[in-house]
Amino acid sequence: MPSSDHLDYVLGKLDWMRSESIWPNGRRYLWTDAFGVVLLASLYAETGQRHFYDQAETLIAEVDRVLGRPRGIRIGEAPDRDGQYFHYLAMWLYALAVMARYDPAYRRKGIDLVRQIHDAFVMPGRGVVWKMQEDLSAPYPGFGFGALDAFDGYVSYRALAEDALSREITDMRALIDASAPDLTITQDLGIGMMLWMSHFFPEEDWAVLQRARGLHVLDRMWQDDGYFCREPGYPRVKFAFTNYGVSVGLQAVQAMPERVRALNRFFDGYRSGDEYDREAITHVMACSSRFPGFLLRNFHPRIAAAKR
């Protein structure tokens, strides 16, 4: 159960973002909005306050309106956020799976999205294309396969609908089994997300292996000032939102709790002096770090999930 201090922090942050037109009343960005939907659904589950659920539904409708395409969902609203990222789509699918706890229409919506995107992104036996053209007609120029994308799809597909998506899950598992033994992630957010994914199926071979590797690399990346550097060998390079992603991953596998607390303290007072100081991704991820909610499979909210 989250502490009252953490809930107060999140509620204050949400009020501030709205007052500054940062989020959810700012520009749409699929990654941020996926975490935001999970956050709002989690707040509804924890507090029983219906307006959080209503806000999550409104946000989903806005993503559809602004970013939705005949096949798939655009990366973001800004002009330079064109194309489609598979790992963003996978996080959105996870958010829909969370909402499906309350309304099965969101499960059907997620299944439909998988069937729009899967065969465009996935090349069986080779990998998952990291970024596609906005109409999914071809890979985006200059982009190849994503190292984590098969894992992203596997976890989100299984969270959404194991039976209905059995073919697609099998495709992803084959890619995981081929890549996991040789994969070592060295970037902070990638490690955080892999730790998060591993906690859903902790006994599967890939999860055991990647969890151990990720924690080992993170230990080398910790800086005594109170943050994880971007990659080993770059001790002064740091980003708030990626550290918050590491925090979620560490909480998922119940590791390094003192470092989670330390990084939250550090970045609460840190200012990068660039656009990230006011980017929604920084502040929504800060909320997820304090209150992961339904990002964690063992989240036990005060209000049980039920159909509306």
Secondary structure as a PSIPRED ss2 file (coil, helix, strand):
# PSIPRED VFORMAT (PSIPRED V4.0)

   1 M C   1.000  0.000  0.000
   2 P C   1.000  0.000  0.000
   3 S C   1.000  0.000  0.000
   4 S H   0.000  1.000  0.000
   5 D H   0.000  1.000  0.000
   6 H H   0.000  1.000  0.000
   7 L H   0.000  1.000  0.000
   8 D H   0.000  1.000  0.000
   9 Y H   0.000  1.000  0.000
  10 V H   0.000  1.000  0.000
  11 L H   0.000  1.000  0.000
  12 G H   0.000  1.000  0.000
  13 K H   0.000  1.000  0.000
  14 L H   0.000  1.000  0.000
  15 D H   0.000  1.000  0.000
  16 W H   0.000  1.000  0.000
  17 M H   0.000  1.000  0.000
  18 R H   0.000  1.000  0.000
  19 S H   0.000  1.000  0.000
  20 E C   1.000  0.000  0.000
  21 S C   1.000  0.000  0.000
  22 I C   1.000  0.000  0.000
  23 W C   1.000  0.000  0.000
  24 P C   1.000  0.000  0.000
  25 N C   1.000  0.000  0.000
  26 G C   1.000  0.000  0.000
  27 R C   1.000  0.000  0.000
  28 R C   1.000  0.000  0.000
  29 Y E   0.000  0.000  1.000
  30 L H   0.000  1.000  0.000
  31 W H   0.000  1.000  0.000
  32 T H   0.000  1.000  0.000
  33 D H   0.000  1.000  0.000
  34 A H   0.000  1.000  0.000
  35 F H   0.000  1.000  0.000
  36 G H   0.000  1.000  0.000
  37 V H   0.000  1.000  0.000
  38 V H   0.000  1.000  0.000
  39 L H   0.000  1.000  0.000
  40 L H   0.000  1.000  0.000
  41 A H   0.000  1.000  0.000
  42 S H   0.000  1.000  0.000
  43 L H   0.000  1.000  0.000
  44 Y H   0.000  1.000  0.000
  45 A H   0.000  1.000  0.000
  46 E H   0.000  1.000  0.000
  47 T H   0.000  1.000  0.000
  48 G C   1.000  0.000  0.000
  49 Q C   1.000  0.000  0.000
  50 R H   0.000  1.000  0.000
  51 H H   0.000  1.000  0.000
  52 F H   0.000  1.000  0.000
  53 Y H   0.000  1.000  0.000
  54 D H   0.000  1.000  0.000
  55 Q H   0.000  1.000  0.000
  56 A H   0.000  1.000  0.000
  57 E H   0.000  1.000  0.000
  58 T H   0.000  1.000  0.000
  59 L H   0.000  1.000  0.000
  60 I H   0.000  1.000  0.000
  61 A H   0.000  1.000  0.000
  62 E H   0.000  1.000  0.000
  63 V H   0.000  1.000  0.000
  64 D H   0.000  1.000  0.000
  65 R H   0.000  1.000  0.000
  66 V H   0.000  1.000  0.000
  67 L H   0.000  1.000  0.000
  68 G E   0.000  0.000  1.000
  69 R C   1.000  0.000  0.000
  70 P C   1.000  0.000  0.000
  71 R C   1.000  0.000  0.000
  72 G C   1.000  0.000  0.000
  73 I E   0.000  0.000  1.000
  74 R C   1.000  0.000  0.000
  75 I C   1.000  0.000  0.000
  76 G E   0.000  0.000  1.000
  77 E C   1.000  0.000  0.000
  78 A C   1.000  0.000  0.000
  79 P C   1.000  0.000  0.000
  80 D C   1.000  0.000  0.000
  81 R C   1.000  0.000  0.000
  82 D C   1.000  0.000  0.000
  83 G C   1.000  0.000  0.000
  84 Q E   0.000  0.000  1.000
  85 Y E   0.000  0.000  1.000
  86 F H   0.000  1.000  0.000
  87 H H   0.000  1.000  0.000
  88 Y H   0.000  1.000  0.000
  89 L H   0.000  1.000  0.000
  90 A H   0.000  1.000  0.000
  91 M H   0.000  1.000  0.000
  92 W H   0.000  1.000  0.000
  93 L H   0.000  1.000  0.000
  94 Y H   0.000  1.000  0.000
  95 A H   0.000  1.000  0.000
  96 L H   0.000  1.000  0.000
  97 A H   0.000  1.000  0.000
  98 V H   0.000  1.000  0.000
  99 M H   0.000  1.000  0.000
 100 A C   1.000  0.000  0.000
 101 R C   1.000  0.000  0.000
 102 Y C   1.000  0.000  0.000
 103 D C   1.000  0.000  0.000
 104 P C   1.000  0.000  0.000
 105 A H   0.000  1.000  0.000
 106 Y H   0.000  1.000  0.000
 107 R H   0.000  1.000  0.000
 108 R H   0.000  1.000  0.000
 109 K H   0.000  1.000  0.000
 110 G H   0.000  1.000  0.000
 111 I H   0.000  1.000  0.000
 112 D H   0.000  1.000  0.000
 113 L H   0.000  1.000  0.000
 114 V H   0.000  1.000  0.000
 115 R H   0.000  1.000  0.000
 116 Q H   0.000  1.000  0.000
 117 I H   0.000  1.000  0.000
 118 H H   0.000  1.000  0.000
 119 D H   0.000  1.000  0.000
 120 A H   0.000  1.000  0.000
 121 F H   0.000  1.000  0.000
 122 V E   0.000  0.000  1.000
 123 M E   0.000  0.000  1.000
 124 P C   1.000  0.000  0.000
 125 G C   1.000  0.000  0.000
 126 R C   1.000  0.000  0.000
 127 G E   0.000  0.000  1.000
 128 V E   0.000  0.000  1.000
 129 V E   0.000  0.000  1.000
 130 W C   1.000  0.000  0.000
 131 K E   0.000  0.000  1.000
 132 M E   0.000  0.000  1.000
 133 Q C   1.000  0.000  0.000
 134 E C   1.000  0.000  0.000
 135 D C   1.000  0.000  0.000
 136 L C   1.000  0.000  0.000
 137 S C   1.000  0.000  0.000
 138 A C   1.000  0.000  0.000
 139 P E   0.000  0.000  1.000
 140 Y C   1.000  0.000  0.000
 141 P C   1.000  0.000  0.000
 142 G C   1.000  0.000  0.000
 143 F C   1.000  0.000  0.000
 144 G C   1.000  0.000  0.000
 145 F E   0.000  0.000  1.000
 146 G C   1.000  0.000  0.000
 147 A C   1.000  0.000  0.000
 148 L C   1.000  0.000  0.000
 149 D H   0.000  1.000  0.000
 150 A H   0.000  1.000  0.000
 151 F H   0.000  1.000  0.000
 152 D H   0.000  1.000  0.000
 153 G H   0.000  1.000  0.000
 154 Y H   0.000  1.000  0.000
 155 V H   0.000  1.000  0.000
 156 S H   0.000  1.000  0.000
 157 Y H   0.000  1.000  0.000
 158 R H   0.000  1.000  0.000
 159 A H   0.000  1.000  0.000
 160 L H   0.000  1.000  0.000
 161 A H   0.000  1.000  0.000
 162 E C   1.000  0.000  0.000
 163 D C   1.000  0.000  0.000
 164 A C   1.000  0.000  0.000
 165 L C   1.000  0.000  0.000
 166 S H   0.000  1.000  0.000
 167 R H   0.000  1.000  0.000
 168 E H   0.000  1.000  0.000
 169 I H   0.000  1.000  0.000
 170 T H   0.000  1.000  0.000
 171 D H   0.000  1.000  0.000
 172 M H   0.000  1.000  0.000
 173 R H   0.000  1.000  0.000
 174 A H   0.000  1.000  0.000
 175 L H   0.000  1.000  0.000
 176 I H   0.000  1.000  0.000
 177 D H   0.000  1.000  0.000
 178 A H   0.000  1.000  0.000
 179 S H   0.000  1.000  0.000
 180 A H   0.000  1.000  0.000
 181 P H   0.000  1.000  0.000
 182 D H   0.000  1.000  0.000
 183 L C   1.000  0.000  0.000
 184 T C   1.000  0.000  0.000
 185 I C   1.000  0.000  0.000
 186 T C   1.000  0.000  0.000
 187 Q C   1.000  0.000  0.000
 188 D H   0.000  1.000  0.000
 189 L H   0.000  1.000  0.000
 190 G H   0.000  1.000  0.000
 191 I H   0.000  1.000  0.000
 192 G H   0.000  1.000  0.000
 193 M H   0.000  1.000  0.000
 194 M H   0.000  1.000  0.000
 195 L H   0.000  1.000  0.000
 196 W H   0.000  1.000  0.000
 197 M H   0.000  1.000  0.000
 198 S H   0.000  1.000  0.000
 199 H C   1.000  0.000  0.000
 200 F C   1.000  0.000  0.000
 201 F C   1.000  0.000  0.000
 202 P C   1.000  0.000  0.000
 203 E C   1.000  0.000  0.000
 204 E C   1.000  0.000  0.000
 205 D H   0.000  1.000  0.000
 206 W H   0.000  1.000  0.000
 207 A H   0.000  1.000  0.000
 208 V H   0.000  1.000  0.000
 209 L H   0.000  1.000  0.000
 210 Q H   0.000  1.000  0.000
 211 R H   0.000  1.000  0.000
 212 A H   0.000  1.000  0.000
 213 R H   0.000  1.000  0.000
 214 G H   0.000  1.000  0.000
 215 L H   0.000  1.000  0.000
 216 H H   0.000  1.000  0.000
 217 V H   0.000  1.000  0.000
 218 L H   0.000  1.000  0.000
 219 D H   0.000  1.000  0.000
 220 R H   0.000  1.000  0.000
 221 M H   0.000  1.000  0.000
 222 W E   0.000  0.000  1.000
 223 Q E   0.000  0.000  1.000
 224 D C   1.000  0.000  0.000
 225 D C   1.000  0.000  0.000
 226 G C   1.000  0.000  0.000
 227 Y E   0.000  0.000  1.000
 228 F E   0.000  0.000  1.000
 229 C C   1.000  0.000  0.000
 230 R C   1.000  0.000  0.000
 231 E C   1.000  0.000  0.000
 232 P C   1.000  0.000  0.000
 233 G C   1.000  0.000  0.000
 234 Y C   1.000  0.000  0.000
 235 P C   1.000  0.000  0.000
 236 R C   1.000  0.000  0.000
 237 V C   1.000  0.000  0.000
 238 K C   1.000  0.000  0.000
 239 F C   1.000  0.000  0.000
 240 A H   0.000  1.000  0.000
 241 F H   0.000  1.000  0.000
 242 T H   0.000  1.000  0.000
 243 N H   0.000  1.000  0.000
 244 Y H   0.000  1.000  0.000
 245 G H   0.000  1.000  0.000
 246 V H   0.000  1.000  0.000
 247 S H   0.000  1.000  0.000
 248 V H   0.000  1.000  0.000
 249 G H   0.000  1.000  0.000
 250 L H   0.000  1.000  0.000
 251 Q H   0.000  1.000  0.000
 252 A H   0.000  1.000  0.000
 253 V H   0.000  1.000  0.000
 254 Q C   1.000  0.000  0.000
 255 A C   1.000  0.000  0.000
 256 M C   1.000  0.000  0.000
 257 P H   0.000  1.000  0.000
 258 E H   0.000  1.000  0.000
 259 R H   0.000  1.000  0.000
 260 V H   0.000  1.000  0.000
 261 R H   0.000  1.000  0.000
 262 A H   0.000  1.000  0.000
 263 L H   0.000  1.000  0.000
 264 N H   0.000  1.000  0.000
 265 R H   0.000  1.000  0.000
 266 F H   0.000  1.000  0.000
 267 F H   0.000  1.000  0.000
 268 D H   0.000  1.000  0.000
 269 G C   1.000  0.000  0.000
 270 Y C   1.000  0.000  0.000
 271 R C   1.000  0.000  0.000
 272 S C   1.000  0.000  0.000
 273 G C   1.000  0.000  0.000
 274 D C   1.000  0.000  0.000
 275 E H   0.000  1.000  0.000
 276 Y H   0.000  1.000  0.000
 277 D H   0.000  1.000  0.000
 278 R C   1.000  0.000  0.000
 279 E C   1.000  0.000  0.000
 280 A H   0.000  1.000  0.000
 281 I H   0.000  1.000  0.000
 282 T H   0.000  1.000  0.000
 283 H H   0.000  1.000  0.000
 284 V H   0.000  1.000  0.000
 285 M H   0.000  1.000  0.000
 286 A H   0.000  1.000  0.000
 287 C H   0.000  1.000  0.000
 288 S H   0.000  1.000  0.000
 289 S H   0.000  1.000  0.000
 290 R H   0.000  1.000  0.000
 291 F C   1.000  0.000  0.000
 292 P C   1.000  0.000  0.000
 293 G H   0.000  1.000  0.000
 294 F H   0.000  1.000  0.000
 295 L H   0.000  1.000  0.000
 296 L C   1.000  0.000  0.000
 297 R C   1.000  0.000  0.000
 298 N C   1.000  0.000  0.000
 299 F C   1.000  0.000  0.000
 300 H C   1.000  0.000  0.000
 301 P C   1.000  0.000  0.000
 302 R C   1.000  0.000  0.000
 303 I C   1.000  0.000  0.000
 304 A C   1.000  0.000  0.000
 305 A C   1.000  0.000  0.000
 306 A C   1.000  0.000  0.000
 307 K C   1.000  0.000  0.000
 308 R C   1.000  0.000  0.000
